[in-house]
Amino acid sequence: MKQKKNYSTGQKVIIFFCAFIITFISICNIFKNDISFLLLQRKVERKYGNSAPNSYYIEDNFEYVNNYEKLEVNSKQDIIDSIYYLINSGITYSERYCGKNYTNCYNDMNEISNNDSTLSILNNFVHPYNTYNSIKFSFNDEIIKITITHTYTENEIKEINNKVDTIIKENITNNMTIKEKIKIVHDYIINNTDYDTLKTENINDTTYKSNTAYGVLLEGFGICSGYSDAMKIFLDRFNIVNYKINNDEHIWNLVQLNSKWYHLDLTWDDPISDKNITRDNYFLIDNNTLKLLKDNEHDFNGNIFKEAIK
């Protein structure tokens, strides 16, 4: 039989003291981590907790992305939704902090920041004035810093708004239905805009700002991104739920009317020549009708643009 070891009083005191010290250090480390996190939390919330969206903020949430306003992120989707919220709000700089137990925060952020497709798709769901031209990230295991440069300048926004006000005043009346208002704008843009063939021949051509609503409404030249931006500005002005839908080659509008979703493509309704006039083929058509056209240019990812497949 193994004999039980007896400790002297002095040895027992030493063992107890050592155990106490080890326990005390462990408790201190736990509280230290908690205190560090609380200080980080307070610092970020004090600086960025009261950041308010601008007047072009869109409150609608969509199936692919939601406005995540909290400063603490705890998942990859939280990060994406936070970035979306900041773009949607028109904010140029802000910070978010990783949740205390979110151990994969750095890896998720690294993956998102290096995925241009994931980031650029967020522009589809916000007002054109809040879309980003560039977005930069700085991050570690605790803090995510986000810097946004917008597509439209303040002067461009002012000029576009003045033009939109004039178009509405001269062409829209209060007794028109929503569909009639959309048709008026659809026809106005087509009648007053030429497709910018210079840009299609050389994507770096800067003769016109045709990739934006400024080129379409102020210069009279556009490509698909400019047409869809211009239309979205009017749709948002009319308080119509909508967003832009795209694939690698093309972009157009998706519009909700009477709880149903419809495709609206001004680019394809604006013929380059008079030989193939298809002016209303893409005016508020449902997804089944779009498929029947079989043009091979309007395919899209139904996992992203989920409303479009309803």
C-alpha positions in Angstrom: 0.0 0.0 0.0 1.3 3.5 -1.0 2.0 5.5 2.1 0.3 8.9 2.3 2.8 11.7 2.4 2.6 14.0 5.3 3.6 17.7 4.9 4.9 19.9 7.6 3.1 23.0 8.6 5.7 25.1 6.8 5.4 23.1 3.6 1.6 23.4 3.7 1.9 27.2 4.1 4.2 27.3 1.1 1.9 25.1 -1.1 -1.1 27.2 -0.1 0.7 30.4 -0.8 1.9 29.2 -4.3 -1.6 28.0 -5.2 -3.0 31.4 -4.1 -0.5 33.2 -6.2 -1.2 31.1 -9.3 -5.0 31.6 -8.8 -4.5 35.3 -8.2 -2.4 35.7 -11.4 -5.0 33.8 -13.4 -7.9 36.0 -12.1 -5.8 39.1 -12.8 -5.2 38.0 -16.4 -8.9 37.4 -16.9 -9.9 40.8 -15.5 -7.0 42.4 -17.5 -8.5 41.0 -20.7 -12.0 42.1 -19.7 -10.8 45.6 -18.8 -8.8 45.9 -22.1 -11.8 44.9 -24.1 -14.1 47.4 -22.2 -11.6 50.2 -22.7 -11.4 49.4 -26.4 -15.2 49.2 -26.6 -15.7 52.6 -24.9 -13.0 54.2 -27.0 -14.7 53.2 -30.3 -18.2 53.9 -29.1 -17.2 57.3 -27.8 -15.7 58.3 -31.2 -18.1 56.6 -33.6 -21.2 55.7 -31.7 -23.1 58.9 -32.8 -22.2 58.9 -36.5 -25.4 59.7 -38.3 -26.3 58.7 -41.9 -26.7 61.4 -44.5 -30.0 62.2 -46.3 -29.4 59.6 -49.0 -29.4 56.7 -46.6 -31.7 53.9 -47.6 -33.5 52.2 -44.7 -34.7 49.2 -46.7 -33.1 45.9 -45.9 -32.6 43.3 -48.5 -32.2 39.5 -48.4 -28.6 39.6 -49.3 -27.5 42.5 -47.0 -28.8 44.4 -44.0 -27.9 47.6 -42.3 -25.8 46.6 -39.3 -25.4 49.6 -37.1 -23.7 48.1 -34.1 -20.0 48.8 -33.6 -19.1 45.3 -32.4 -18.9 42.6 -35.0 -19.1 38.9 -34.2 -19.2 37.2 -37.5 -18.2 37.5 -41.2 -21.8 38.6 -42.1 -21.6 41.3 -39.4 -18.5 42.7 -41.0 -20.1 42.7 -44.5 -23.3 44.3 -43.2 -21.3 46.9 -41.2 -19.4 47.9 -44.4 -22.7 48.1 -46.2 -24.2 50.3 -43.5 -21.2 52.7 -43.7 -21.4 52.9 -47.5 -25.1 53.3 -47.3 -24.7 56.1 -44.7 -22.4 58.2 -46.8 -19.7 58.0 -44.0 -16.1 58.6 -45.1 -14.3 57.0 -42.1 -15.3 54.9 -39.2 -14.1 52.0 -37.0 -15.5 48.8 -35.7 -14.2 46.4 -33.1 -14.1 42.6 -33.0 -16.2 40.8 -30.3 -14.2 39.4 -27.5 -14.9 35.8 -28.5 -14.7 36.4 -32.3 -11.4 34.6 -32.8 -11.6 34.5 -36.6 -12.2 38.2 -37.0 -8.8 39.0 -38.6 -9.0 36.1 -41.1 -12.6 37.0 -42.1 -11.6 40.7 -42.5 -8.6 39.7 -44.5 -10.7 37.6 -46.9 -13.4 40.3 -47.3 -10.9 43.1 -47.9 -9.2 41.2 -50.7 -12.5 40.3 -52.5 -13.4 43.1 -54.8 -16.5 41.3 -56.0 -17.9 41.0 -52.5 -17.3 44.7 -51.8 -18.3 46.2 -55.2 -21.7 44.4 -55.1 -22.6 46.5 -52.0 -22.8 49.6 -54.2 -25.8 48.1 -55.9 -27.9 48.5 -52.8 -27.2 52.1 -51.9 -28.1 55.5 -53.3 -25.7 56.4 -56.2 -24.4 59.4 -54.3 -23.2 57.1 -51.5 -21.5 54.6 -53.7 -17.8 54.2 -53.2 -15.1 54.8 -55.8 -12.4 53.3 -53.5 -12.5 51.7 -50.1 -9.5 51.0 -47.9 -9.1 48.9 -44.7 -6.7 48.7 -41.8 -7.3 46.0 -39.2 -5.8 43.7 -36.6 -7.4 41.3 -34.1 -9.3 44.0 -32.4 -10.0 47.0 -34.6 -11.3 47.5 -38.2 -10.7 50.9 -39.7 -12.6 51.8 -42.9 -11.9 54.7 -45.2 -14.4 55.4 -48.1 -13.9 57.7 -51.1 -17.2 58.3 -52.9 -18.0 58.2 -56.6 -19.7 61.6 -56.8 -18.3 64.9 -55.7 -20.5 67.5 -53.9 -20.5 69.7 -56.9 -21.7 66.9 -59.1 -24.4 66.0 -56.7 -25.6 69.6 -56.6 -25.7 69.8 -60.4 -27.5 66.4 -60.8 -30.1 67.4 -58.1 -30.8 70.6 -59.9 -31.3 68.7 -63.1 -33.5 66.1 -61.5 -35.6 68.9 -59.9 -36.1 70.5 -63.3 -37.0 67.3 -65.1 -39.6 66.4 -62.4 -41.1 69.9 -62.4 -41.4 70.0 -66.2 -42.6 66.4 -66.8 -44.2 64.9 -63.7 -47.5 65.7 -62.1 -49.0 64.6 -58.8 -51.9 62.7 -60.4 -49.6 60.3 -62.3 -49.3 56.7 -61.1 -45.9 55.4 -60.0 -45.6 53.4 -63.2 -46.4 56.5 -65.3 -43.7 58.5 -63.5 -41.2 55.8 -64.1 -42.2 55.7 -67.8 -41.8 59.5 -68.2 -38.2 59.3 -66.7 -37.4 56.2 -68.7 -38.4 58.0 -71.9 -36.8 61.3 -71.0 -33.4 59.7 -70.3 -33.5 57.6 -73.5 -34.5 60.7 -75.6 -31.8 62.9 -74.2 -28.9 60.4 -73.9 -26.6 58.7 -76.4 -24.8 55.5 -75.7 -21.1 56.4 -75.2 -19.4 54.3 -77.9 -16.1 55.9 -77.1 -16.1 54.4 -73.7 -17.0 50.9 -75.0 -14.1 51.1 -77.5 -11.7 52.3 -74.8 -12.8 51.9 -71.2 -10.2 54.5 -70.1 -11.7 57.2 -72.3 -12.6 60.2 -70.2 -14.4 62.4 -72.8 -17.6 62.0 -70.8 -18.5 60.9 -67.3 -20.7 58.4 -69.0 -20.3 55.7 -66.3 -22.2 58.0 -63.9 -25.5 59.8 -63.7 -23.6 63.0 -64.3 -22.7 61.9 -67.8 -26.2 60.8 -68.5 -28.1 63.8 -67.2 -25.6 66.6 -67.7 -23.5 65.6 -70.7 -26.0 63.5 -72.5 -23.8 60.4 -72.8 -24.0 57.2 -70.8 -23.1 53.5 -70.5 -25.0 51.0 -68.5 -23.7 52.1 -65.1 -24.6 55.7 -65.8 -28.1 54.8 -67.1 -28.8 52.7 -64.0 -27.5 55.3 -61.6 -29.6 58.0 -63.2 -32.7 55.9 -63.1 -32.1 54.9 -59.5 -31.8 58.5 -58.4 -35.3 59.1 -59.7 -36.6 55.9 -58.2 -35.3 56.9 -54.8 -36.7 60.3 -55.2 -40.1 58.7 -55.8 -39.6 56.5 -52.7 -39.8 53.3 -54.7 -38.0 50.3 -53.3 -35.3 49.3 -55.8 -31.7 48.4 -56.3 -29.2 47.8 -59.2 -28.6 44.3 -60.5 -25.6 43.2 -62.5 -23.4 40.6 -63.9 -19.7 40.9 -65.1 -20.7 42.7 -68.3 -23.9 44.7 -67.6 -25.9 46.5 -64.9 -29.6 47.6 -64.8 -32.4 48.3 -62.3 -34.7 46.1 -60.3 -37.9 47.7 -59.1 -40.6 46.7 -56.6 -44.2 47.7 -57.5 -47.2 46.3 -55.6 -45.0 43.8 -53.7 -43.6 42.4 -57.0 -40.2 42.9 -58.5 -39.5 44.0 -62.1 -36.5 44.5 -64.3 -35.9 47.9 -65.9 -33.1 48.4 -68.3 -32.7 51.8 -70.0 -29.5 50.9 -71.7 -31.1 48.1 -73.8 -34.2 50.2 -74.3 -32.0 53.0 -75.8 -31.1 51.6 -79.3 -27.8 52.7 -80.8 -29.2 52.7 -84.3 -32.7 53.1 -85.7 -32.6 49.7 -87.3 -33.3 47.8 -84.1 -35.7 49.8 -82.0 -36.6 47.9 -78.9 -37.6 50.9 -76.8 -39.8 49.1 -74.2 -38.7 45.5 -74.3 -37.0 46.0 -70.9 -39.5 48.3 -69.2 -40.7 46.8 -66.0 -40.7 43.1 -67.0 -40.8 40.2 -64.6 -38.1 37.6 -64.4 -39.9 35.0 -66.6 -40.3 37.6 -69.4 -36.6 38.5 -69.1 -35.7 34.8 -69.5 -37.8 34.5 -72.7 -35.9 37.3 -74.4 -32.8 35.1 -74.3 -30.4 37.9 -75.0 -27.5 36.3 -73.0 -26.7 39.6 -71.4 -29.0 39.6 -68.4 -27.9 36.5 -66.5 -27.4 37.2 -62.7 -26.6 35.5 -59.4 -29.8 34.6 -57.8 -28.0 34.0 -54.5 -27.2 37.7 -54.4 -30.2 39.3 -56.1 -32.7 37.1 -54.4 -35.7 39.5 -55.0 -35.2 39.2 -58.7 -36.1 35.5 -58.8 -39.3 35.8 -56.9 
